[in-house]
């Protein structure tokens, strides 16, 4: 079994699944010369071809909006928190390893468009050096292995990660960031060695999968089979949805997704405000004020378990929870921050009607708003 045979990477291959005009093919070639294309036969099969605005199609097929220069490429300050190539340490207890720049499906809303499918400059080059850094920093109690897609790596490499990291005494748990349960569940269903390795190492350190289901139609029978394989191996699965214009921006869609995740044993963890990334912001980002309303309307349809997620902005200054609207302001709270005194701070901002992000110059002074763009 070679699950990579399921990949579609060229316009010629794509045309056999989705008819394309000459103009569409030229646009595809233009966009993918800057932001590469890759998807899977499985994920293409989920598209409703009768719907020109199909949300599954929007997440995987390049569109004109990607030519927009609005936004920035590093909206969360990852470069500022890189301690060595491929290792970030922004929050005290967490180390993040960028293990690969490749994915089975390149999300058109990806916040790492500067990297994914393109550059190896930010990807981990020496795992042993990273292990030594983690050993010296005993405040780190968990590791997130991501990319790209960590499960796009071979099982042999994943075993090396688990074997080395599980021996570090002060590490409590290990996380893998992957969308393969969503876009290529056969990689999980058919790879018994992967499942056996996850089962083995999860008995030493709890292993979590952090995945990203964005639409209820992604929860197919195959996806559920993959989820069950992971659960049977002792893996806890958390989901990080991105709030996306034209995908899940109706309260009933978001509510069904969260209810279905809980139904199948996946924990709703975060709903992220879409980041203002170049090639993403124009097509996918909603104003914060609109996002708040969607999330609150969705929560009215949810049980306690399915509304446990936090609506989050992953900002340069930290993970900022978006609490809701009060007295014509949007209330925010620092959920995580490299500055400990900021954590837990609540503040209000009067936002513009179309504003989708807090300005990079934004900061707090003793809990009060100091500057907002």
C-alpha positions as a LaTeX table, in Angstrom:
\begin{tabular}{lrrr}
\hline
Residue & $x$ (\AA) & $y$ (\AA) & $z$ (\AA) \\
\hline
Unk1 & 0.00 & 0.00 & 0.00 \\
Unk2 & 1.36 & 3.39 & $-1.06$ \\
Unk3 & $-1.10$ & 6.03 & 0.02 \\
Unk4 & 0.85 & 8.68 & $-1.93$ \\
Unk5 & $-0.65$ & 7.19 & $-5.11$ \\
Unk6 & $-3.88$ & 8.93 & $-4.09$ \\
Unk7 & $-2.30$ & 12.38 & $-4.62$ \\
Unk8 & $-3.29$ & 14.76 & $-7.43$ \\
Unk9 & $-0.69$ & 17.46 & $-8.16$ \\
Unk10 & $-1.14$ & 18.69 & $-11.77$ \\
Unk11 & $-3.82$ & 20.43 & $-13.81$ \\
Unk12 & $-3.86$ & 17.48 & $-16.21$ \\
Unk13 & $-4.75$ & 15.09 & $-13.39$ \\
Unk14 & $-7.27$ & 17.52 & $-11.92$ \\
Unk15 & $-9.12$ & 17.91 & $-15.26$ \\
Unk16 & $-10.15$ & 14.26 & $-15.13$ \\
Unk17 & $-12.13$ & 15.07 & $-11.97$ \\
Unk18 & $-13.23$ & 18.67 & $-12.55$ \\
Unk19 & $-13.82$ & 20.07 & $-16.07$ \\
Unk20 & $-11.82$ & 23.29 & $-16.58$ \\
Unk21 & $-11.96$ & 25.96 & $-19.28$ \\
Unk22 & $-8.75$ & 27.22 & $-20.92$ \\
Unk23 & $-9.05$ & 30.40 & $-18.85$ \\
Unk24 & $-9.39$ & 28.40 & $-15.63$ \\
Unk25 & $-6.36$ & 26.32 & $-16.54$ \\
Unk26 & $-4.27$ & 29.47 & $-17.13$ \\
Unk27 & $-5.38$ & 30.89 & $-13.78$ \\
Unk28 & $-4.56$ & 27.56 & $-12.10$ \\
Unk29 & $-1.04$ & 27.55 & $-13.58$ \\
Unk30 & $-0.46$ & 31.17 & $-12.59$ \\
Unk31 & $-1.54$ & 30.68 & $-8.96$ \\
Unk32 & 0.16 & 27.32 & $-8.42$ \\
Unk33 & 3.48 & 28.67 & $-9.65$ \\
Unk34 & 3.51 & 30.66 & $-6.39$ \\
Unk35 & 1.30 & 28.54 & $-4.12$ \\
Unk36 & 1.58 & 24.85 & $-5.07$ \\
Unk37 & $-1.41$ & 22.57 & $-5.52$ \\
Unk38 & $-1.90$ & 19.11 & $-4.09$ \\
Unk39 & $-5.01$ & 17.23 & $-3.15$ \\
Unk40 & $-6.25$ & 13.65 & $-2.95$ \\
Unk41 & $-8.63$ & 11.62 & $-5.11$ \\
Unk42 & $-10.62$ & 10.91 & $-1.95$ \\
Unk43 & $-11.04$ & 14.58 & $-1.00$ \\
Unk44 & $-11.94$ & 15.51 & $-4.59$ \\
Unk45 & $-14.70$ & 12.91 & $-4.44$ \\
Unk46 & $-16.41$ & 14.91 & $-1.67$ \\
Unk47 & $-17.07$ & 17.88 & $-3.97$ \\
Unk48 & $-20.68$ & 18.48 & $-5.01$ \\
Unk49 & $-20.17$ & 19.15 & $-8.73$ \\
Unk50 & $-23.65$ & 20.64 & $-9.02$ \\
Unk51 & $-22.71$ & 23.43 & $-6.60$ \\
Unk52 & $-20.47$ & 26.12 & $-8.10$ \\
Unk53 & $-19.79$ & 27.42 & $-4.57$ \\
Unk54 & $-19.19$ & 24.04 & $-2.97$ \\
Unk55 & $-17.29$ & 24.54 & 0.35 \\
Unk56 & $-15.16$ & 21.39 & $-0.07$ \\
Unk57 & $-14.09$ & 22.63 & $-3.50$ \\
Unk58 & $-13.24$ & 26.07 & $-2.13$ \\
Unk59 & $-10.82$ & 24.63 & 0.44 \\
Unk60 & $-8.77$ & 22.66 & $-2.12$ \\
Unk61 & $-9.04$ & 24.23 & $-5.62$ \\
Unk62 & $-7.09$ & 27.45 & $-6.38$ \\
Unk63 & $-9.22$ & 30.51 & $-7.11$ \\
Unk64 & $-8.68$ & 34.09 & $-8.29$ \\
Unk65 & $-8.71$ & 35.40 & $-4.70$ \\
Unk66 & $-5.27$ & 33.89 & $-4.11$ \\
Unk67 & $-3.78$ & 36.58 & $-6.33$ \\
Unk68 & $-4.73$ & 39.20 & $-3.72$ \\
Unk69 & $-1.79$ & 40.89 & $-1.98$ \\
Unk70 & $-3.87$ & 41.89 & 1.05 \\
Unk71 & $-2.34$ & 40.79 & 4.35 \\
Unk72 & 1.03 & 39.39 & 5.39 \\
Unk73 & 2.77 & 36.01 & 5.31 \\
Unk74 & 3.74 & 35.59 & 8.99 \\
Unk75 & 0.70 & 36.86 & 10.85 \\
Unk76 & 1.43 & 35.09 & 14.15 \\
Unk77 & 5.08 & 36.06 & 14.58 \\
Unk78 & 6.48 & 32.56 & 14.07 \\
Unk79 & 9.87 & 33.88 & 12.92 \\
Unk80 & 10.24 & 35.84 & 16.16 \\
Unk81 & 9.81 & 32.68 & 18.24 \\
Unk82 & 12.10 & 30.36 & 16.26 \\
Unk83 & 14.94 & 29.12 & 18.47 \\
Unk84 & 16.60 & 27.00 & 15.79 \\
Unk85 & 15.53 & 25.95 & 12.34 \\
Unk86 & 12.24 & 24.07 & 12.69 \\
Unk87 & 11.77 & 24.64 & 16.44 \\
Unk88 & 9.53 & 27.35 & 17.85 \\
Unk89 & 9.12 & 28.14 & 21.54 \\
Unk90 & 6.53 & 30.91 & 21.90 \\
Unk91 & 4.62 & 29.67 & 24.94 \\
Unk92 & 6.45 & 28.56 & 28.06 \\
Unk93 & 5.20 & 24.96 & 28.25 \\
Unk94 & 5.03 & 24.13 & 24.53 \\
Unk95 & 7.69 & 23.46 & 21.89 \\
Unk96 & 6.57 & 23.32 & 18.27 \\
Unk97 & 8.48 & 21.30 & 15.68 \\
Unk98 & 7.97 & 22.07 & 11.98 \\
Unk99 & 8.77 & 18.56 & 10.78 \\
Unk100 & 7.89 & 18.94 & 7.09 \\
Unk101 & 6.76 & 21.51 & 4.54 \\
Unk102 & 4.56 & 18.99 & 2.67 \\
Unk103 & 0.91 & 17.96 & 2.92 \\
Unk104 & $-1.41$ & 15.54 & 1.17 \\
Unk105 & $-3.73$ & 18.49 & 0.49 \\
Unk106 & $-2.61$ & 22.10 & 0.36 \\
Unk107 & $-5.44$ & 24.03 & 2.00 \\
Unk108 & $-6.10$ & 27.21 & 0.06 \\
Unk109 & $-6.67$ & 28.94 & 3.42 \\
Unk110 & $-3.30$ & 27.81 & 4.83 \\
Unk111 & $-1.69$ & 30.27 & 7.25 \\
Unk112 & 1.79 & 28.97 & 6.33 \\
Unk113 & 1.57 & 29.76 & 2.61 \\
Unk114 & 5.08 & 31.21 & 2.87 \\
Unk115 & 6.36 & 27.73 & 3.65 \\
Unk116 & 4.06 & 24.85 & 2.74 \\
Unk117 & 5.03 & 23.17 & $-0.51$ \\
Unk118 & 7.75 & 25.74 & $-1.08$ \\
Unk119 & 10.65 & 26.35 & 1.28 \\
Unk120 & 12.63 & 24.05 & 3.55 \\
Unk121 & 14.29 & 27.01 & 5.30 \\
Unk122 & 11.99 & 26.84 & 8.34 \\
Unk123 & 11.68 & 23.06 & 8.53 \\
Unk124 & 13.48 & 21.02 & 11.17 \\
Unk125 & 16.93 & 20.07 & 9.88 \\
Unk126 & 18.48 & 18.43 & 12.95 \\
Unk127 & 16.14 & 16.52 & 15.22 \\
Unk128 & 18.90 & 15.67 & 17.72 \\
Unk129 & 19.61 & 19.38 & 18.28 \\
Unk130 & 15.90 & 19.97 & 18.88 \\
Unk131 & 15.81 & 17.13 & 21.41 \\
Unk132 & 18.76 & 18.66 & 23.27 \\
Unk133 & 16.99 & 22.05 & 23.40 \\
Unk134 & 13.84 & 20.41 & 24.80 \\
Unk135 & 15.84 & 18.47 & 27.40 \\
Unk136 & 17.48 & 21.69 & 28.64 \\
Unk137 & 14.17 & 23.54 & 28.91 \\
Unk138 & 12.37 & 21.66 & 31.63 \\
Unk139 & 9.49 & 24.14 & 31.61 \\
Unk140 & 8.36 & 22.48 & 28.34 \\
Unk141 & 5.80 & 19.78 & 29.13 \\
Unk142 & 4.39 & 19.11 & 25.66 \\
Unk143 & 5.52 & 18.94 & 22.04 \\
Unk144 & 3.50 & 19.76 & 18.93 \\
Unk145 & 4.87 & 18.09 & 15.78 \\
Unk146 & 3.40 & 19.79 & 12.74 \\
Unk147 & 4.39 & 21.28 & 9.39 \\
Unk148 & 3.03 & 20.92 & 6.74 \\
Unk149 & 1.33 & 17.76 & 7.80 \\
Unk150 & 3.20 & 15.60 & 10.29 \\
Unk151 & 1.42 & 12.41 & 9.12 \\
Unk152 & 2.69 & 13.03 & 5.60 \\
Unk153 & 6.01 & 11.78 & 6.98 \\
Unk154 & 6.77 & 8.08 & 6.85 \\
Unk155 & 5.81 & 5.90 & 9.78 \\
Unk156 & 9.50 & 5.17 & 10.35 \\
Unk157 & 10.22 & 8.87 & 10.91 \\
Unk158 & 7.18 & 9.28 & 13.16 \\
Unk159 & 8.45 & 6.37 & 15.25 \\
Unk160 & 11.79 & 8.15 & 15.71 \\
Unk161 & 9.97 & 11.25 & 16.98 \\
Unk162 & 7.89 & 9.24 & 19.43 \\
Unk163 & 10.77 & 7.06 & 20.61 \\
Unk164 & 13.10 & 10.01 & 21.36 \\
Unk165 & 10.53 & 12.38 & 22.83 \\
Unk166 & 8.83 & 9.78 & 25.03 \\
Unk167 & 12.11 & 9.31 & 26.90 \\
Unk168 & 12.23 & 12.93 & 28.08 \\
Unk169 & 11.00 & 12.85 & 31.66 \\
Unk170 & 9.47 & 16.33 & 31.83 \\
Unk171 & 7.37 & 15.81 & 28.68 \\
Unk172 & 3.80 & 14.90 & 29.66 \\
Unk173 & 2.23 & 14.52 & 26.23 \\
Unk174 & 2.98 & 14.65 & 22.49 \\
Unk175 & 0.76 & 16.15 & 19.80 \\
Unk176 & 0.73 & 15.55 & 16.05 \\
Unk177 & $-0.87$ & 18.17 & 13.80 \\
Unk178 & $-2.42$ & 16.49 & 10.76 \\
Unk179 & $-5.34$ & 16.83 & 8.33 \\
Unk180 & $-4.93$ & 13.30 & 6.98 \\
Unk181 & $-7.95$ & 12.06 & 9.01 \\
Unk182 & $-9.90$ & 14.60 & 6.90 \\
Unk183 & $-8.30$ & 14.47 & 3.45 \\
Unk184 & $-6.75$ & 10.98 & 3.26 \\
Unk185 & $-8.10$ & 8.67 & 5.99 \\
Unk186 & $-6.74$ & 5.59 & 4.19 \\
Unk187 & $-3.25$ & 6.59 & 5.36 \\
Unk188 & $-4.51$ & 5.80 & 8.87 \\
Unk189 & $-6.93$ & 2.97 & 8.07 \\
Unk190 & $-4.47$ & 0.93 & 6.00 \\
Unk191 & $-1.23$ & 1.49 & 7.93 \\
Unk192 & $-1.29$ & $-1.03$ & 10.76 \\
Unk193 & 2.31 & $-0.24$ & 11.65 \\
Unk194 & 1.37 & 3.39 & 12.30 \\
Unk195 & $-1.57$ & 2.38 & 14.50 \\
Unk196 & 0.54 & $-0.16$ & 16.41 \\
Unk197 & 3.28 & 2.42 & 16.99 \\
Unk198 & 0.79 & 5.00 & 18.22 \\
Unk199 & $-0.69$ & 2.40 & 20.56 \\
Unk200 & 2.77 & 1.46 & 21.86 \\
Unk201 & 4.05 & 4.97 & 22.53 \\
Unk202 & 0.76 & 6.34 & 23.85 \\
Unk203 & 1.28 & 4.00 & 26.82 \\
Unk204 & 4.47 & 5.92 & 27.62 \\
Unk205 & 3.29 & 9.46 & 26.93 \\
Unk206 & $-0.26$ & 10.42 & 26.06 \\
Unk207 & $-0.46$ & 11.13 & 22.34 \\
Unk208 & $-2.94$ & 13.60 & 20.89 \\
Unk209 & $-3.94$ & 14.15 & 17.28 \\
Unk210 & $-4.80$ & 17.76 & 16.45 \\
Unk211 & $-6.79$ & 17.76 & 13.24 \\
Unk212 & $-8.99$ & 20.18 & 11.29 \\
Unk213 & $-12.52$ & 19.30 & 10.22 \\
Unk214 & $-14.08$ & 22.48 & 8.85 \\
Unk215 & $-17.35$ & 21.22 & 7.39 \\
Unk216 & $-19.77$ & 18.46 & 8.46 \\
Unk217 & $-19.55$ & 16.81 & 5.01 \\
Unk218 & $-15.91$ & 15.97 & 5.77 \\
Unk219 & $-17.10$ & 13.52 & 8.45 \\
Unk220 & $-17.61$ & 10.65 & 6.01 \\
Unk221 & $-17.77$ & 6.94 & 6.82 \\
Unk222 & $-14.07$ & 6.68 & 5.90 \\
Unk223 & $-13.13$ & 9.60 & 8.12 \\
Unk224 & $-15.06$ & 8.06 & 11.01 \\
Unk225 & $-13.30$ & 4.73 & 10.41 \\
Unk226 & $-9.95$ & 6.52 & 10.67 \\
Unk227 & $-11.08$ & 8.31 & 13.84 \\
Unk228 & $-12.08$ & 4.99 & 15.39 \\
Unk229 & $-8.70$ & 3.43 & 14.52 \\
Unk230 & $-6.93$ & 6.25 & 16.33 \\
Unk231 & $-9.26$ & 6.08 & 19.34 \\
Unk232 & $-8.76$ & 2.31 & 19.58 \\
Unk233 & $-5.00$ & 2.96 & 19.75 \\
Unk234 & $-5.49$ & 5.17 & 22.82 \\
Unk235 & $-5.15$ & 8.47 & 20.93 \\
Unk236 & $-7.15$ & 11.54 & 21.97 \\
Unk237 & $-8.35$ & 13.58 & 18.99 \\
Unk238 & $-8.83$ & 17.33 & 19.23 \\
Unk239 & $-10.23$ & 19.46 & 16.41 \\
Unk240 & $-9.25$ & 22.99 & 15.41 \\
Unk241 & $-11.75$ & 24.46 & 12.98 \\
Unk242 & $-11.00$ & 27.64 & 11.04 \\
Unk243 & $-13.97$ & 29.97 & 10.56 \\
Unk244 & $-14.03$ & 30.40 & 6.77 \\
Unk245 & $-16.16$ & 32.59 & 4.53 \\
Unk246 & $-18.20$ & 30.45 & 2.18 \\
Unk247 & $-17.36$ & 27.23 & 4.04 \\
Unk248 & $-18.74$ & 27.19 & 7.58 \\
Unk249 & $-19.95$ & 30.77 & 8.10 \\
Unk250 & $-23.58$ & 29.80 & 8.68 \\
Unk251 & $-24.47$ & 29.08 & 12.33 \\
Unk252 & $-26.34$ & 25.90 & 11.43 \\
Unk253 & $-23.32$ & 24.56 & 9.50 \\
Unk254 & $-20.91$ & 25.31 & 12.33 \\
Unk255 & $-23.33$ & 23.84 & 14.89 \\
Unk256 & $-23.78$ & 20.61 & 12.91 \\
Unk257 & $-20.01$ & 20.25 & 12.61 \\
Unk258 & $-19.46$ & 20.62 & 16.36 \\
Unk259 & $-22.33$ & 18.30 & 17.26 \\
Unk260 & $-21.10$ & 15.66 & 14.80 \\
Unk261 & $-17.53$ & 15.86 & 16.08 \\
Unk262 & $-18.70$ & 15.09 & 19.60 \\
Unk263 & $-20.95$ & 12.33 & 18.26 \\
Unk264 & $-17.88$ & 10.56 & 16.86 \\
Unk265 & $-15.58$ & 11.18 & 19.81 \\
Unk266 & $-13.58$ & 14.16 & 18.52 \\
Unk267 & $-13.16$ & 17.07 & 20.94 \\
Unk268 & $-13.95$ & 20.59 & 19.63 \\
Unk269 & $-10.87$ & 22.50 & 20.79 \\
Unk270 & $-10.56$ & 25.84 & 18.98 \\
Unk271 & $-12.46$ & 27.75 & 16.34 \\
Unk272 & $-9.85$ & 30.04 & 14.81 \\
Unk273 & $-10.47$ & 33.45 & 13.33 \\
Unk274 & $-9.00$ & 33.15 & 9.83 \\
Unk275 & $-5.62$ & 34.87 & 9.71 \\
Unk276 & $-4.98$ & 37.80 & 7.33 \\
Unk277 & $-2.49$ & 35.89 & 5.18 \\
Unk278 & $-1.69$ & 37.03 & 1.65 \\
Unk279 & $-3.71$ & 34.97 & $-0.77$ \\
Unk280 & $-6.09$ & 33.96 & 2.04 \\
Unk281 & $-7.55$ & 37.08 & 3.66 \\
Unk282 & $-9.50$ & 38.23 & 0.59 \\
Unk283 & $-11.25$ & 34.90 & $-0.01$ \\
Unk284 & $-11.70$ & 33.43 & 3.45 \\
Unk285 & $-11.55$ & 35.96 & 6.30 \\
Unk286 & $-14.72$ & 37.25 & 7.94 \\
Unk287 & $-14.97$ & 40.46 & 10.01 \\
Unk288 & $-14.57$ & 39.70 & 13.71 \\
Unk289 & $-17.95$ & 41.25 & 14.53 \\
Unk290 & $-19.65$ & 38.90 & 12.06 \\
Unk291 & $-17.66$ & 35.92 & 13.34 \\
Unk292 & $-18.82$ & 36.62 & 16.90 \\
Unk293 & $-22.45$ & 36.54 & 15.81 \\
Unk294 & $-21.99$ & 33.28 & 13.88 \\
Unk295 & $-20.28$ & 31.58 & 16.80 \\
Unk296 & $-22.87$ & 32.75 & 19.33 \\
Unk297 & $-25.79$ & 31.68 & 17.13 \\
Unk298 & $-24.12$ & 28.29 & 16.62 \\
Unk299 & $-23.62$ & 27.83 & 20.37 \\
Unk300 & $-27.36$ & 28.16 & 20.93 \\
Unk301 & $-27.71$ & 24.86 & 19.03 \\
Unk302 & $-24.95$ & 23.03 & 20.95 \\
Unk303 & $-24.71$ & 20.84 & 24.03 \\
Unk304 & $-22.20$ & 21.50 & 26.77 \\
Unk305 & $-19.70$ & 19.10 & 25.23 \\
Unk306 & $-19.97$ & 20.49 & 21.72 \\
Unk307 & $-19.61$ & 24.11 & 22.81 \\
Unk308 & $-16.38$ & 23.59 & 24.79 \\
Unk309 & $-14.28$ & 25.17 & 22.04 \\
Unk310 & $-12.84$ & 28.67 & 22.33 \\
Unk311 & $-13.11$ & 31.25 & 19.53 \\
Unk312 & $-9.46$ & 32.25 & 19.13 \\
Unk313 & $-7.25$ & 34.69 & 17.28 \\
Unk314 & $-3.68$ & 33.40 & 16.99 \\
Unk315 & $-2.04$ & 36.84 & 17.15 \\
Unk316 & 1.63 & 37.81 & 17.23 \\
Unk317 & 1.18 & 38.75 & 20.89 \\
Unk318 & $-0.48$ & 35.46 & 21.85 \\
Unk319 & $-3.64$ & 33.40 & 21.57 \\
Unk320 & $-6.45$ & 35.86 & 22.16 \\
Unk321 & $-9.89$ & 34.51 & 22.95 \\
Unk322 & $-12.75$ & 36.41 & 21.31 \\
Unk323 & $-15.38$ & 36.51 & 24.05 \\
Unk324 & $-18.23$ & 38.38 & 22.39 \\
Unk325 & $-19.84$ & 41.77 & 21.97 \\
Unk326 & $-20.64$ & 44.11 & 24.86 \\
Unk327 & $-21.58$ & 47.77 & 24.87 \\
Unk328 & $-20.60$ & 48.22 & 21.18 \\
Unk329 & $-17.16$ & 46.72 & 21.78 \\
Unk330 & $-15.72$ & 43.28 & 21.17 \\
Unk331 & $-14.37$ & 41.73 & 24.37 \\
Unk332 & $-11.10$ & 39.78 & 24.19 \\
Unk333 & $-9.11$ & 37.74 & 26.68 \\
Unk334 & $-5.51$ & 36.53 & 26.55 \\
Unk335 & $-5.77$ & 32.75 & 26.55 \\
Unk336 & $-2.02$ & 32.30 & 26.01 \\
Unk337 & 0.85 & 34.77 & 25.88 \\
Unk338 & 4.65 & 34.73 & 26.02 \\
Unk339 & 4.19 & 37.58 & 28.54 \\
Unk340 & 2.77 & 35.92 & 31.66 \\
Unk341 & 1.29 & 39.15 & 33.03 \\
Unk342 & $-0.96$ & 39.38 & 29.94 \\
Unk343 & $-2.55$ & 35.97 & 30.45 \\
Unk344 & $-6.12$ & 36.22 & 31.64 \\
Unk345 & $-6.35$ & 39.92 & 30.82 \\
Unk346 & $-9.73$ & 40.97 & 29.41 \\
Unk347 & $-10.04$ & 44.05 & 27.24 \\
Unk348 & $-12.55$ & 45.67 & 24.89 \\
Unk349 & $-11.96$ & 47.11 & 21.45 \\
Unk350 & $-14.33$ & 49.10 & 19.25 \\
Unk351 & $-13.72$ & 47.49 & 15.87 \\
Unk352 & $-14.46$ & 48.68 & 12.38 \\
Unk353 & $-17.34$ & 46.96 & 10.62 \\
Unk354 & $-14.99$ & 45.10 & 8.25 \\
Unk355 & $-12.07$ & 44.61 & 10.65 \\
Unk356 & $-10.88$ & 41.00 & 10.75 \\
Unk357 & $-7.76$ & 41.28 & 12.92 \\
Unk358 & $-6.04$ & 43.34 & 15.61 \\
Unk359 & $-3.26$ & 45.54 & 14.30 \\
Unk360 & 0.29 & 44.23 & 14.74 \\
Unk361 & 1.13 & 47.33 & 16.83 \\
Unk362 & $-1.55$ & 46.47 & 19.34 \\
Unk363 & $-0.33$ & 46.00 & 22.93 \\
Unk364 & $-1.56$ & 46.15 & 26.50 \\
Unk365 & $-0.30$ & 48.23 & 29.40 \\
Unk366 & $-1.37$ & 46.96 & 32.84 \\
Unk367 & $-4.51$ & 45.46 & 31.36 \\
Unk368 & $-5.59$ & 48.59 & 29.49 \\
Unk369 & $-5.68$ & 49.06 & 25.75 \\
Unk370 & $-2.57$ & 50.96 & 24.75 \\
Unk371 & $-2.76$ & 51.03 & 20.96 \\
Unk372 & $-4.99$ & 49.63 & 18.28 \\
Unk373 & $-4.73$ & 50.22 & 14.55 \\
\hline
\end{tabular}
